[in-house]
Amino acid sequence: MKSRQAWIGKGTRVVKSWILAGLGVAIAVGCSAGGGSGSGVGNGGSGQGGSGQGGSGQGGDGFGGGLLDGGGNGGSGGLTSDAACQSFNQTADNKLQPADIIFVVDNSGSMTAEAGFVQSAINNFSNGIASVGIDYHVVLISADSNDSNGICAPTPLGSGQCPADSNPPNFLHDNREVGSSNALQILIEEFDSYKSMLRAGASKHVVVISDDDSAMTAAEFDAAFAPLLAGVDPLYSSYTFHGVYGFTKPGPFACLGGGTDPCCGSGGIALTADVGTVYRDLADMTGGEKGNLCEQEQGFVAVFTRVGQSVIVGSKLACEWAIPAPPQGETFDKNKVNVQYFPPGSGNGESFGRVGSAAECANVVDGWYYDNPSSPTKIYVCPQTCTRIQAAGEQARVDILFGCASEPAVPR
């Protein structure tokens, strides 16, 4: 961990920040300054807030421009030599974006073997995601183990108490029998049953496993499903669809004598009722993974691995930071917080102004907001701001500053 020191005024305050892996976040808190003379580190202007670099004047009772600059009503200038100020620092808890994954498994009579493959593979899938530090929620929509083609998720993902295998907070089994062609309809019909597992800011993934095609088209599903996600998480309502389905449907005589098509099963019987064209279209539309159900157990292991990799790659840096506790004797003021962004190679910070709520993000150029405006515990940046930060790479830095009146966001 690399640190730097920046002196404000005449040695009266030290602010430390760290460059973290992927993104540097500095957290600094200061108290107000007393009277006296000092030098400012503002942005080149003069007045109540603070003078330009190298300016001087009387310190006041507030904070001026610049990085926790200490000018005030008494005139221009920075913190003074007799200012009894403290600073404290804390490493920001940068983490990967959480992931919410919904599995829908066909329970029709031809899916007995596939139900077993899912039951075997789902633990390795969730363990792989957790191993890289991604906080996951898994929803399984399928009949439970009381059904001949039902599923019971084993421990550690499931509770181990079949058929009641739900295991909060990470795993929910929505016990609903899924037919051969209604998986997408059930995803929509059951939304209220599992929406509590979908979190703001989490990536969303849907995995459908069926040996048939969908009665609902890709366009119909997207038109119905996307608004439901937006109702839960208006800023991150996109999803990635993954399908495990039959790539071919052998003709009535193609499997006689064994056949060469992977979708020919034992006894000359086709493994698929139809080609999953709708699932293919949704995967293509959203950039998801496609797996051939006819490859059976080996294919399931491979496609679950690829879906897991897709979840990991898709989970970028989470653009949120916990608000640290104030130093002893100080009180956190939610109206005196600012966020500054430093692009790679730039020493000039760009302020991101505050918006009242996530709903206001669409109306501003960049911005940030609290998780709970009345009693905040976290700082979030708006989606467009998050995209900028994530795209900037390792040399970008974000400073979260405490002690100055919050700046409003710039409107579009």
C-alpha positions as a LaTeX table, in Angstrom:
\begin{tabular}{lrrr}
\hline
Residue & $x$ (\AA) & $y$ (\AA) & $z$ (\AA) \\
\hline
Met1 & 0.00 & 0.00 & 0.00 \\
Lys2 & 1.53 & 3.30 & $-1.09$ \\
Ser3 & 0.93 & 6.53 & 0.87 \\
Arg4 & 1.45 & 10.17 & 0.12 \\
Gln5 & 1.36 & 13.25 & 2.32 \\
Ala6 & $-0.02$ & 16.65 & 1.44 \\
Trp7 & 0.46 & 19.57 & 3.81 \\
Ile8 & $-2.29$ & 22.14 & 4.09 \\
Gly9 & $-1.39$ & 25.58 & 5.40 \\
Lys10 & 1.83 & 25.94 & 7.46 \\
Gly11 & 2.22 & 22.39 & 8.69 \\
Thr12 & $-1.05$ & 22.42 & 10.53 \\
Arg13 & $-2.75$ & 19.51 & 8.81 \\
Val14 & $-1.67$ & 16.33 & 7.11 \\
Val15 & $-3.91$ & 14.42 & 4.74 \\
Lys16 & $-2.89$ & 10.89 & 3.79 \\
Ser17 & $-4.34$ & 8.87 & 0.97 \\
Trp18 & $-3.69$ & 5.42 & $-0.42$ \\
Ile19 & $-3.52$ & 4.17 & $-3.96$ \\
Leu20 & $-5.44$ & 0.91 & $-3.77$ \\
Ala21 & $-5.46$ & $-1.93$ & $-6.27$ \\
Gly22 & $-7.76$ & $-0.91$ & $-9.08$ \\
Leu23 & $-8.72$ & 2.46 & $-7.58$ \\
Gly24 & $-7.25$ & 4.80 & $-4.98$ \\
Val25 & $-9.65$ & 6.30 & $-2.47$ \\
Ala26 & $-8.57$ & 8.89 & 0.05 \\
Ile27 & $-10.70$ & 9.53 & 3.11 \\
Ala28 & $-9.89$ & 12.60 & 5.16 \\
Val29 & $-11.62$ & 14.49 & 7.95 \\
Gly30 & $-10.69$ & 17.79 & 9.50 \\
Cys31 & $-12.03$ & 20.23 & 12.04 \\
Ser32 & $-12.36$ & 24.00 & 11.70 \\
Ala33 & $-9.41$ & 26.36 & 12.09 \\
Gly34 & $-8.75$ & 29.11 & 14.54 \\
Gly35 & $-7.59$ & 32.67 & 13.80 \\
Gly36 & $-4.17$ & 33.72 & 12.58 \\
Ser37 & $-2.21$ & 34.06 & 9.41 \\
Gly38 & $-1.46$ & 31.33 & 6.92 \\
Ser39 & $-1.14$ & 30.42 & 3.30 \\
Gly40 & $-3.94$ & 29.13 & 1.12 \\
Val41 & $-4.10$ & 26.25 & $-1.28$ \\
Gly42 & $-7.29$ & 27.16 & $-3.08$ \\
Asn43 & $-7.98$ & 27.15 & $-6.76$ \\
Gly44 & $-6.57$ & 30.56 & $-7.56$ \\
Gly45 & $-9.45$ & 32.80 & $-6.49$ \\
Ser46 & $-9.86$ & 34.98 & $-3.42$ \\
Gly47 & $-12.63$ & 35.85 & $-1.06$ \\
Gln48 & $-14.38$ & 34.15 & 1.81 \\
Gly49 & $-13.49$ & 30.61 & 0.80 \\
Gly50 & $-9.72$ & 30.99 & 0.36 \\
Ser51 & $-7.07$ & 32.73 & $-1.65$ \\
Gly52 & $-5.13$ & 31.33 & $-4.60$ \\
Gln53 & $-1.96$ & 29.36 & $-4.12$ \\
Gly54 & 0.53 & 31.35 & $-2.13$ \\
Gly55 & $-2.08$ & 33.84 & $-0.92$ \\
Ser56 & $-2.34$ & 34.88 & 2.71 \\
Gly57 & $-4.84$ & 36.26 & 5.13 \\
Gln58 & $-6.78$ & 35.59 & 8.28 \\
Gly59 & $-8.18$ & 32.14 & 8.94 \\
Gly60 & $-11.83$ & 32.05 & 9.80 \\
Asp61 & $-14.48$ & 29.80 & 11.22 \\
Gly62 & $-15.17$ & 27.68 & 8.16 \\
Phe63 & $-13.69$ & 25.79 & 5.26 \\
Gly64 & $-12.80$ & 27.30 & 1.90 \\
Gly65 & $-11.87$ & 25.97 & $-1.52$ \\
Gly66 & $-9.29$ & 23.28 & $-2.13$ \\
Leu67 & $-8.52$ & 20.00 & $-0.42$ \\
Leu68 & $-9.98$ & 20.63 & 3.01 \\
Asp69 & $-8.76$ & 24.22 & 2.74 \\
Gly70 & $-9.42$ & 26.23 & 5.84 \\
Gly71 & $-10.40$ & 29.73 & 4.80 \\
Gly72 & $-13.53$ & 31.28 & 6.31 \\
Asn73 & $-15.49$ & 34.41 & 6.91 \\
Gly74 & $-12.47$ & 36.22 & 8.30 \\
Gly75 & $-10.87$ & 36.63 & 4.85 \\
Ser76 & $-8.72$ & 34.71 & 2.42 \\
Gly77 & $-6.12$ & 32.18 & 3.35 \\
Gly78 & $-5.70$ & 28.65 & 4.59 \\
Leu79 & $-5.32$ & 27.01 & 7.98 \\
Thr80 & $-3.21$ & 28.91 & 10.43 \\
Ser81 & $-0.17$ & 27.81 & 12.37 \\
Asp82 & $-2.04$ & 27.72 & 15.68 \\
Ala83 & $-4.99$ & 25.75 & 14.36 \\
Ala84 & $-5.76$ & 22.82 & 16.66 \\
Cys85 & $-6.72$ & 20.51 & 13.81 \\
Gln86 & $-6.56$ & 16.80 & 13.38 \\
Ser87 & $-6.81$ & 14.57 & 10.38 \\
Phe88 & $-7.57$ & 10.90 & 10.27 \\
Asn89 & $-7.45$ & 8.40 & 7.52 \\
Gln90 & $-8.86$ & 4.98 & 6.85 \\
Thr91 & $-8.39$ & 2.55 & 3.98 \\
Ala92 & $-11.53$ & 2.54 & 1.87 \\
Asp93 & $-13.21$ & $-0.83$ & 1.52 \\
Asn94 & $-13.02$ & $-1.25$ & $-2.24$ \\
Lys95 & $-14.79$ & $-4.41$ & $-3.33$ \\
Leu96 & $-16.08$ & $-6.11$ & $-6.43$ \\
Gln97 & $-19.64$ & $-5.57$ & $-7.52$ \\
Pro98 & $-21.98$ & $-8.18$ & $-5.98$ \\
Ala99 & $-23.76$ & $-10.64$ & $-8.27$ \\
Asp100 & $-27.34$ & $-11.94$ & $-8.21$ \\
Ile101 & $-27.88$ & $-15.11$ & $-10.26$ \\
Ile102 & $-31.26$ & $-16.69$ & $-11.04$ \\
Phe103 & $-31.37$ & $-20.31$ & $-12.23$ \\
Val104 & $-34.54$ & $-21.68$ & $-13.84$ \\
Val105 & $-34.52$ & $-25.45$ & $-14.44$ \\
Asp106 & $-37.05$ & $-27.35$ & $-16.56$ \\
Asn107 & $-38.72$ & $-30.15$ & $-14.54$ \\
Ser108 & $-40.37$ & $-31.95$ & $-17.45$ \\
Gly109 & $-40.15$ & $-35.74$ & $-17.60$ \\
Ser110 & $-37.23$ & $-35.73$ & $-20.03$ \\
Met111 & $-35.01$ & $-33.70$ & $-17.69$ \\
Thr112 & $-34.20$ & $-36.31$ & $-15.01$ \\
Ala113 & $-30.49$ & $-36.58$ & $-15.79$ \\
Glu114 & $-30.10$ & $-32.82$ & $-16.25$ \\
Ala115 & $-31.61$ & $-32.13$ & $-12.81$ \\
Gly116 & $-28.86$ & $-34.27$ & $-11.31$ \\
Phe117 & $-26.18$ & $-32.43$ & $-13.28$ \\
Val118 & $-27.44$ & $-29.07$ & $-12.01$ \\
Gln119 & $-27.54$ & $-30.34$ & $-8.43$ \\
Ser120 & $-23.91$ & $-31.47$ & $-8.71$ \\
Ala121 & $-22.60$ & $-28.35$ & $-10.46$ \\
Ile122 & $-24.32$ & $-25.52$ & $-8.61$ \\
Asn123 & $-22.08$ & $-25.70$ & $-5.52$ \\
Asn124 & $-18.87$ & $-25.52$ & $-7.53$ \\
Phe125 & $-20.36$ & $-22.58$ & $-9.40$ \\
Ser126 & $-21.13$ & $-20.56$ & $-6.26$ \\
Asn127 & $-17.84$ & $-21.51$ & $-4.57$ \\
Gly128 & $-15.90$ & $-20.30$ & $-7.60$ \\
Ile129 & $-17.58$ & $-16.91$ & $-7.49$ \\
Ala130 & $-17.09$ & $-16.55$ & $-3.74$ \\
Ser131 & $-13.39$ & $-17.46$ & $-4.03$ \\
Val132 & $-12.59$ & $-14.19$ & $-5.80$ \\
Gly133 & $-14.45$ & $-12.07$ & $-3.25$ \\
Ile134 & $-17.78$ & $-11.60$ & $-4.99$ \\
Asp135 & $-20.78$ & $-11.41$ & $-2.69$ \\
Tyr136 & $-23.36$ & $-13.58$ & $-4.44$ \\
His137 & $-27.06$ & $-14.30$ & $-4.16$ \\
Val138 & $-28.39$ & $-17.39$ & $-5.94$ \\
Val139 & $-32.06$ & $-18.01$ & $-6.71$ \\
Leu140 & $-33.17$ & $-21.43$ & $-7.95$ \\
Ile141 & $-36.62$ & $-21.63$ & $-9.54$ \\
Ser142 & $-37.49$ & $-25.30$ & $-9.91$ \\
Ala143 & $-39.47$ & $-28.05$ & $-8.23$ \\
Asp144 & $-37.97$ & $-29.30$ & $-4.97$ \\
Ser145 & $-36.69$ & $-32.80$ & $-4.28$ \\
Asn146 & $-40.20$ & $-34.13$ & $-3.59$ \\
Asp147 & $-40.67$ & $-34.02$ & $-7.35$ \\
Ser148 & $-39.14$ & $-36.86$ & $-9.38$ \\
Asn149 & $-37.22$ & $-34.31$ & $-11.48$ \\
Gly150 & $-36.80$ & $-31.78$ & $-8.69$ \\
Ile151 & $-33.60$ & $-30.39$ & $-7.22$ \\
Cys152 & $-32.18$ & $-29.99$ & $-3.74$ \\
Ala153 & $-29.05$ & $-27.84$ & $-3.50$ \\
Pro154 & $-26.51$ & $-29.53$ & $-1.21$ \\
Thr155 & $-24.43$ & $-27.73$ & 1.39 \\
Pro156 & $-22.71$ & $-25.34$ & 1.59 \\
Leu157 & $-24.95$ & $-23.46$ & $-0.86$ \\
Gly158 & $-28.13$ & $-25.14$ & 0.36 \\
Ser159 & $-29.17$ & $-25.79$ & 3.95 \\
Gly160 & $-28.76$ & $-29.55$ & 3.67 \\
Gln161 & $-32.33$ & $-30.06$ & 4.90 \\
Cys162 & $-34.06$ & $-31.32$ & 1.78 \\
Pro163 & $-36.53$ & $-30.37$ & 0.46 \\
Ala164 & $-36.28$ & $-27.13$ & 2.50 \\
Asp165 & $-32.86$ & $-26.24$ & 1.10 \\
Ser166 & $-33.11$ & $-22.43$ & 1.10 \\
Asn167 & $-30.18$ & $-20.98$ & 3.00 \\
Pro168 & $-30.47$ & $-17.22$ & 3.66 \\
Pro169 & $-29.05$ & $-14.79$ & 2.89 \\
Asn170 & $-27.20$ & $-16.28$ & $-0.09$ \\
Phe171 & $-29.55$ & $-18.93$ & $-1.45$ \\
Leu172 & $-33.30$ & $-19.04$ & $-2.11$ \\
His173 & $-35.10$ & $-22.03$ & $-3.62$ \\
Asp174 & $-38.42$ & $-20.91$ & $-5.12$ \\
Asn175 & $-40.34$ & $-24.19$ & $-5.27$ \\
Arg176 & $-42.19$ & $-23.88$ & $-8.56$ \\
Glu177 & $-42.52$ & $-26.64$ & $-11.13$ \\
Val178 & $-41.18$ & $-25.49$ & $-14.48$ \\
Gly179 & $-42.59$ & $-26.94$ & $-17.69$ \\
Ser180 & $-40.74$ & $-27.59$ & $-20.90$ \\
Ser181 & $-41.56$ & $-24.26$ & $-22.55$ \\
Asn182 & $-42.63$ & $-21.81$ & $-19.82$ \\
Ala183 & $-39.35$ & $-20.99$ & $-18.03$ \\
Leu184 & $-39.44$ & $-17.35$ & $-19.12$ \\
Gln185 & $-43.08$ & $-16.88$ & $-18.17$ \\
Ile186 & $-42.33$ & $-18.32$ & $-14.72$ \\
Leu187 & $-39.39$ & $-15.93$ & $-14.28$ \\
Ile188 & $-41.87$ & $-13.10$ & $-14.64$ \\
Glu189 & $-44.73$ & $-14.68$ & $-12.69$ \\
Glu190 & $-42.49$ & $-15.52$ & $-9.72$ \\
Phe191 & $-40.72$ & $-12.15$ & $-9.58$ \\
Asp192 & $-42.36$ & $-11.05$ & $-6.33$ \\
Ser193 & $-41.24$ & $-14.31$ & $-4.71$ \\
Tyr194 & $-37.55$ & $-13.70$ & $-5.32$ \\
Lys195 & $-37.12$ & $-9.95$ & $-5.83$ \\
Ser196 & $-35.88$ & $-9.54$ & $-2.25$ \\
Met197 & $-32.72$ & $-11.38$ & $-3.37$ \\
Leu198 & $-31.94$ & $-8.73$ & $-6.00$ \\
Arg199 & $-29.77$ & $-5.92$ & $-4.69$ \\
Ala200 & $-29.11$ & $-2.38$ & $-5.79$ \\
Gly201 & $-25.84$ & $-2.16$ & $-7.68$ \\
Ala202 & $-25.46$ & $-5.93$ & $-8.17$ \\
Ser203 & $-24.91$ & $-7.47$ & $-11.58$ \\
Lys204 & $-27.91$ & $-9.59$ & $-12.63$ \\
His205 & $-27.60$ & $-12.97$ & $-14.37$ \\
Val206 & $-30.31$ & $-15.37$ & $-15.55$ \\
Val207 & $-29.54$ & $-19.02$ & $-16.39$ \\
Val208 & $-32.25$ & $-21.14$ & $-18.03$ \\
Ile209 & $-31.75$ & $-24.89$ & $-18.47$ \\
Ser210 & $-34.24$ & $-26.70$ & $-20.72$ \\
Asp211 & $-34.40$ & $-29.33$ & $-23.47$ \\
Asp212 & $-37.16$ & $-27.40$ & $-25.24$ \\
Asp213 & $-37.70$ & $-23.91$ & $-26.63$ \\
Ser214 & $-39.64$ & $-21.08$ & $-25.01$ \\
Ala215 & $-43.24$ & $-20.27$ & $-25.84$ \\
Met216 & $-42.39$ & $-16.60$ & $-25.15$ \\
Thr217 & $-40.16$ & $-14.77$ & $-27.62$ \\
Ala218 & $-36.94$ & $-13.04$ & $-26.64$ \\
Ala219 & $-38.45$ & $-9.62$ & $-27.33$ \\
Glu220 & $-41.55$ & $-10.39$ & $-25.26$ \\
Phe221 & $-39.47$ & $-11.56$ & $-22.33$ \\
Asp222 & $-37.13$ & $-8.58$ & $-22.38$ \\
Ala223 & $-40.05$ & $-6.15$ & $-22.61$ \\
Ala224 & $-41.61$ & $-7.71$ & $-19.51$ \\
Phe225 & $-38.53$ & $-8.55$ & $-17.43$ \\
Ala226 & $-36.41$ & $-5.40$ & $-17.78$ \\
Pro227 & $-39.06$ & $-3.12$ & $-16.20$ \\
Leu228 & $-39.35$ & $-5.51$ & $-13.25$ \\
Leu229 & $-35.61$ & $-5.25$ & $-12.64$ \\
Ala230 & $-35.78$ & $-1.47$ & $-13.02$ \\
Gly231 & $-38.44$ & $-1.36$ & $-10.31$ \\
Val232 & $-36.02$ & $-3.00$ & $-7.88$ \\
Asp233 & $-32.83$ & $-1.32$ & $-9.08$ \\
Pro234 & $-33.53$ & 1.61 & $-11.42$ \\
Leu235 & $-29.87$ & 2.40 & $-12.05$ \\
Tyr236 & $-28.58$ & $-1.12$ & $-12.74$ \\
Ser237 & $-31.50$ & $-2.85$ & $-14.42$ \\
Ser238 & $-29.60$ & $-4.61$ & $-17.21$ \\
Tyr239 & $-29.09$ & $-8.37$ & $-17.08$ \\
Thr240 & $-27.01$ & $-11.08$ & $-18.74$ \\
Phe241 & $-28.84$ & $-14.15$ & $-19.98$ \\
His242 & $-27.18$ & $-17.57$ & $-20.18$ \\
Gly243 & $-28.83$ & $-20.59$ & $-21.78$ \\
Val244 & $-28.20$ & $-24.32$ & $-21.52$ \\
Tyr245 & $-30.37$ & $-25.85$ & $-24.23$ \\
Gly246 & $-30.35$ & $-28.24$ & $-27.16$ \\
Phe247 & $-28.37$ & $-26.92$ & $-30.11$ \\
Thr248 & $-30.09$ & $-29.34$ & $-32.49$ \\
Lys249 & $-33.28$ & $-31.38$ & $-32.76$ \\
Pro250 & $-32.52$ & $-34.66$ & $-34.52$ \\
Gly251 & $-35.12$ & $-35.86$ & $-37.00$ \\
Pro252 & $-37.24$ & $-38.97$ & $-36.34$ \\
Phe253 & $-34.73$ & $-41.32$ & $-37.96$ \\
Ala254 & $-31.48$ & $-39.44$ & $-37.27$ \\
Cys255 & $-30.76$ & $-41.28$ & $-34.04$ \\
Leu256 & $-31.43$ & $-44.80$ & $-35.27$ \\
Gly257 & $-28.41$ & $-46.96$ & $-34.62$ \\
Gly258 & $-26.98$ & $-44.35$ & $-32.27$ \\
Gly259 & $-26.59$ & $-41.48$ & $-34.72$ \\
Thr260 & $-23.76$ & $-38.96$ & $-34.82$ \\
Asp261 & $-25.65$ & $-35.94$ & $-33.53$ \\
Pro262 & $-24.68$ & $-35.07$ & $-29.91$ \\
Cys263 & $-28.40$ & $-34.71$ & $-29.22$ \\
Cys264 & $-28.99$ & $-38.40$ & $-29.96$ \\
Gly265 & $-29.36$ & $-40.30$ & $-26.72$ \\
Ser266 & $-29.24$ & $-43.98$ & $-25.91$ \\
Gly267 & $-31.81$ & $-46.23$ & $-27.56$ \\
Gly268 & $-32.03$ & $-43.97$ & $-30.60$ \\
Ile269 & $-34.07$ & $-41.34$ & $-28.72$ \\
Ala270 & $-33.40$ & $-37.62$ & $-29.21$ \\
Leu271 & $-32.38$ & $-35.72$ & $-26.06$ \\
Thr272 & $-34.16$ & $-32.54$ & $-27.12$ \\
Ala273 & $-37.78$ & $-31.68$ & $-27.72$ \\
Asp274 & $-36.76$ & $-28.60$ & $-29.72$ \\
Val275 & $-33.85$ & $-26.27$ & $-30.36$ \\
Gly276 & $-33.68$ & $-23.48$ & $-27.77$ \\
Thr277 & $-33.64$ & $-20.63$ & $-30.27$ \\
Val278 & $-35.19$ & $-18.12$ & $-27.86$ \\
Tyr279 & $-32.54$ & $-18.84$ & $-25.25$ \\
Arg280 & $-29.86$ & $-18.51$ & $-27.92$ \\
Asp281 & $-31.31$ & $-15.15$ & $-28.99$ \\
Leu282 & $-31.39$ & $-13.83$ & $-25.41$ \\
Ala283 & $-27.80$ & $-14.93$ & $-24.80$ \\
Asp284 & $-26.69$ & $-13.23$ & $-28.01$ \\
Met285 & $-28.65$ & $-10.10$ & $-27.14$ \\
Thr286 & $-27.13$ & $-9.73$ & $-23.66$ \\
Gly287 & $-23.65$ & $-11.19$ & $-24.20$ \\
Gly288 & $-24.30$ & $-14.34$ & $-22.19$ \\
Glu289 & $-22.96$ & $-17.88$ & $-22.40$ \\
Lys290 & $-24.51$ & $-20.72$ & $-24.40$ \\
Gly291 & $-24.13$ & $-24.39$ & $-23.54$ \\
Asn292 & $-25.32$ & $-27.49$ & $-25.37$ \\
Leu293 & $-27.51$ & $-29.49$ & $-23.03$ \\
Cys294 & $-26.82$ & $-32.57$ & $-25.17$ \\
Glu295 & $-23.20$ & $-32.68$ & $-24.00$ \\
Gln296 & $-24.59$ & $-33.95$ & $-20.71$ \\
Glu297 & $-22.46$ & $-33.93$ & $-17.54$ \\
Gln298 & $-19.19$ & $-32.87$ & $-19.19$ \\
Gly299 & $-20.98$ & $-30.07$ & $-20.98$ \\
Phe300 & $-22.70$ & $-28.90$ & $-17.79$ \\
Val301 & $-19.40$ & $-28.61$ & $-15.98$ \\
Ala302 & $-17.94$ & $-26.60$ & $-18.87$ \\
Val303 & $-20.85$ & $-24.21$ & $-19.27$ \\
Phe304 & $-21.23$ & $-23.63$ & $-15.52$ \\
Thr305 & $-17.53$ & $-22.75$ & $-15.47$ \\
Arg306 & $-17.98$ & $-20.28$ & $-18.32$ \\
Val307 & $-21.04$ & $-18.71$ & $-16.68$ \\
Gly308 & $-19.05$ & $-18.34$ & $-13.46$ \\
Gln309 & $-16.23$ & $-16.65$ & $-15.37$ \\
Ser310 & $-18.78$ & $-14.34$ & $-16.99$ \\
Val311 & $-20.09$ & $-13.36$ & $-13.56$ \\
Ile312 & $-16.56$ & $-12.70$ & $-12.31$ \\
Val313 & $-15.51$ & $-10.66$ & $-15.35$ \\
Gly314 & $-18.79$ & $-8.74$ & $-15.29$ \\
Ser315 & $-18.39$ & $-7.79$ & $-11.62$ \\
Lys316 & $-16.39$ & $-4.60$ & $-11.84$ \\
Leu317 & $-15.36$ & $-2.40$ & $-8.96$ \\
Ala318 & $-18.38$ & $-1.58$ & $-6.81$ \\
Cys319 & $-18.78$ & 2.20 & $-6.90$ \\
Glu320 & $-19.70$ & 2.54 & $-3.26$ \\
Trp321 & $-17.81$ & 3.31 & $-0.08$ \\
Ala322 & $-18.71$ & 2.91 & 3.56 \\
Ile323 & $-18.64$ & 6.14 & 5.55 \\
Pro324 & $-15.99$ & 5.75 & 8.27 \\
Ala325 & $-16.64$ & 6.67 & 11.87 \\
Pro326 & $-15.50$ & 10.20 & 12.78 \\
Pro327 & $-12.45$ & 10.60 & 15.03 \\
Gln328 & $-12.99$ & 10.71 & 18.75 \\
Gly329 & $-14.61$ & 13.94 & 19.80 \\
Glu330 & $-15.86$ & 14.78 & 16.30 \\
Thr331 & $-19.36$ & 14.49 & 14.85 \\
Phe332 & $-20.14$ & 13.42 & 11.30 \\
Asp333 & $-22.04$ & 16.08 & 9.34 \\
Lys334 & $-23.81$ & 14.57 & 6.35 \\
Asn335 & $-24.01$ & 18.00 & 4.70 \\
Lys336 & $-20.22$ & 18.46 & 4.77 \\
Val337 & $-19.01$ & 15.71 & 2.47 \\
Asn338 & $-17.49$ & 16.02 & $-1.02$ \\
Val339 & $-16.18$ & 13.63 & $-3.63$ \\
Gln340 & $-13.25$ & 14.45 & $-5.92$ \\
Tyr341 & $-12.02$ & 12.47 & $-8.91$ \\
Phe342 & $-8.43$ & 12.52 & $-10.20$ \\
Pro343 & $-8.05$ & 11.08 & $-13.73$ \\
Pro344 & $-4.88$ & 9.08 & $-14.43$ \\
Gly345 & $-1.85$ & 11.34 & $-14.73$ \\
Ser346 & $-3.71$ & 14.40 & $-13.51$ \\
Gly347 & $-2.99$ & 16.30 & $-10.34$ \\
Asn348 & $-6.14$ & 18.37 & $-10.66$ \\
Gly349 & $-9.18$ & 17.03 & $-8.90$ \\
Glu350 & $-12.63$ & 17.21 & $-10.43$ \\
Ser351 & $-15.50$ & 17.52 & $-7.97$ \\
Phe352 & $-18.54$ & 15.31 & $-8.30$ \\
Gly353 & $-21.50$ & 17.13 & $-6.83$ \\
Arg354 & $-24.14$ & 15.63 & $-4.60$ \\
Val355 & $-27.66$ & 14.69 & $-5.70$ \\
Gly356 & $-30.54$ & 14.03 & $-3.36$ \\
Ser357 & $-31.19$ & 10.49 & $-4.52$ \\
Ala358 & $-30.40$ & 7.97 & $-7.23$ \\
Ala359 & $-33.44$ & 9.13 & $-9.17$ \\
Glu360 & $-31.74$ & 12.49 & $-9.82$ \\
Cys361 & $-28.66$ & 10.96 & $-11.48$ \\
Ala362 & $-30.16$ & 11.14 & $-14.96$ \\
Asn363 & $-30.38$ & 14.93 & $-14.67$ \\
Val364 & $-26.72$ & 15.62 & $-13.88$ \\
Val365 & $-23.36$ & 15.27 & $-15.61$ \\
Asp366 & $-21.78$ & 13.36 & $-12.72$ \\
Gly367 & $-22.77$ & 12.93 & $-9.12$ \\
Trp368 & $-22.94$ & 10.99 & $-5.89$ \\
Tyr369 & $-25.60$ & 10.28 & $-3.30$ \\
Tyr370 & $-26.17$ & 8.58 & 0.05 \\
Asp371 & $-27.71$ & 5.17 & 0.54 \\
Asn372 & $-30.04$ & 6.75 & 3.12 \\
Pro373 & $-30.16$ & 10.57 & 3.06 \\
Ser374 & $-31.52$ & 10.84 & 6.60 \\
Ser375 & $-29.06$ & 8.41 & 8.15 \\
Pro376 & $-26.30$ & 7.64 & 5.61 \\
Thr377 & $-23.86$ & 4.77 & 5.96 \\
Lys378 & $-22.57$ & 4.59 & 2.37 \\
Ile379 & $-21.66$ & 6.85 & $-0.52$ \\
Tyr380 & $-22.65$ & 5.81 & $-4.05$ \\
Val381 & $-21.68$ & 7.48 & $-7.31$ \\
Cys382 & $-24.16$ & 7.78 & $-10.18$ \\
Pro383 & $-24.02$ & 5.13 & $-12.93$ \\
Gln384 & $-22.43$ & 7.45 & $-15.50$ \\
Thr385 & $-19.84$ & 8.48 & $-12.92$ \\
Cys386 & $-19.20$ & 4.87 & $-11.98$ \\
Thr387 & $-18.57$ & 4.04 & $-15.64$ \\
Arg388 & $-15.93$ & 6.77 & $-15.85$ \\
Ile389 & $-14.15$ & 5.59 & $-12.72$ \\
Gln390 & $-14.18$ & 1.92 & $-13.71$ \\
Ala391 & $-12.91$ & 2.70 & $-17.21$ \\
Ala392 & $-10.03$ & 4.86 & $-15.98$ \\
Gly393 & $-7.93$ & 1.98 & $-14.70$ \\
Glu394 & $-5.53$ & 1.60 & $-11.81$ \\
Gln395 & $-4.14$ & 5.13 & $-11.83$ \\
Ala396 & $-7.45$ & 6.85 & $-11.17$ \\
Arg397 & $-8.11$ & 8.17 & $-7.69$ \\
Val398 & $-11.20$ & 9.23 & $-5.81$ \\
Asp399 & $-10.97$ & 11.34 & $-2.66$ \\
Ile400 & $-13.86$ & 11.46 & $-0.22$ \\
Leu401 & $-13.52$ & 14.65 & 1.79 \\
Phe402 & $-15.23$ & 15.50 & 5.05 \\
Gly403 & $-15.57$ & 18.97 & 6.56 \\
Cys404 & $-16.66$ & 21.24 & 3.69 \\
Ala405 & $-20.23$ & 22.01 & 2.65 \\
Ser406 & $-21.35$ & 19.55 & $-0.02$ \\
Glu407 & $-21.26$ & 20.90 & $-3.57$ \\
Pro408 & $-24.36$ & 20.36 & $-5.73$ \\
Ala409 & $-24.08$ & 18.30 & $-8.90$ \\
Val410 & $-23.81$ & 20.08 & $-12.25$ \\
Pro411 & $-27.05$ & 19.69 & $-14.24$ \\
Arg412 & $-26.98$ & 18.34 & $-17.78$ \\
\hline
\end{tabular}
